[in-house]
Amino acid sequence: MAYSSEPATRGFIPPRDDHERLVMRRAEELARAAESSGRVRWTSFLSDREQDLCVAAMNRAGCACYGFEGGFEQAERKLLCIRPAGAYGEPPLCCVRVEFGQPGPGHRDLLGSILGLGIKRESIGDILIEAAPAQQAYVCALEPAARLICQELTSAGRVSARAEMAQLADIPQELCAPQRESHTVTVASLRADSVLAAMLHISRGQACDLIRAGRLEINHIPVSAAHTDVYEGDVFTVRGMGRFCVQQLGGKSRKDRLFLTFFQYG
């Protein structure tokens, strides 16, 4: 991919399967329902890929009265909310504070315990866990799920837990806008294998092996080709190894390599 002083952005990728087509179709149906009823309509929680699909659906439906809400500005998982002029109603977006009997579990253990209550993933938004040795976390959720968590959650992993309703404004600011350490590396090209190798400090051959094994997603889309182009803002999810965001593409080094800045999600 050619490099310029103004980094290119990734264009919209059309729906690739039945699930993604359904996401767009339901968003368009909500837009029509909101317009005809004059009431606010909303979806369940959406990934960033699903949010992109909903933006395309709103454009296709000619709907401009929409936004995304996740409980706080930097939330990753958000609801699509459609508000026609003069509409009333608010989405049932709640916050649950979970307190642990000892230093708490990780994100995966807490999410697993919540889903183990029979709650669907799309009813749960971002989960924010205070850094060790913290003993509490905050869960954004739709109201029915939030109330069930408060009633039924007694443990997470092997740690005892107690959940109660809280206000979204109670979430500590440092959790809403975490400070992440940025790293700057140089890469031979803006190919998936080259960038992945630099992020993980492995060889390009090892990066290719991860891609061939189906362990890499970029923006929630599986990557199967090592030469896949990388753009500023891309989010790499490497199964079993973490998530990384390409923050900035810089200039070239004296050895004609490209500067790239990224951070790893906690």
SULCOR-V526581 format. One line per field, one symbol per residue. ss: DSSP state (2 for helix, 1 for strand, 0 for the rest). phi: phi as a letter, one per 40 degrees, with the letter a starting at -180 (. if undefined). burial: # if it has 24 or more other C-alpha atoms within 12 Angstrom, else .. A space follows every 50 residues. Layout:
# SULCOR-V526581
ss->???
phi->???
burial->???
This chain:
# SULCOR-V526581
ss->00000000000000000222222222222222222220101111110222 22222222222000011110000000011111000001000011111111 00000022222222200000222111111000000111111122222222 22001100111111110222002222000001111110001222222222 00022222222200011100110000001000001111000111111111 1100000111111100
phi->.cbbcbdcbcccbddbacccccdccccccccccccccgbcbacccbcccc cccccccccccgbbcbabbbhadcdccbccbbbcdgcbhbcccbbbcbbb cadcccdccccccccccgccdccbccbbbccdccbaabbcacddccccdc cbcbaagbbcabbacbcdcccddcccbccbccbbbbbcacbdcccccccc fbcccccccccccgcbbbfgbdbbbccdcbbdgcbcbbdgbhbbbccabc cbcccgcccababbcc
burial->..#...#............#..##########.##...############ ########..#.#.########..##########......########## ...####..##.###...#.##########....################ ..#####...######.#..#...##.......################# ...#..##.##...#########.##.###########....######## .......#######..
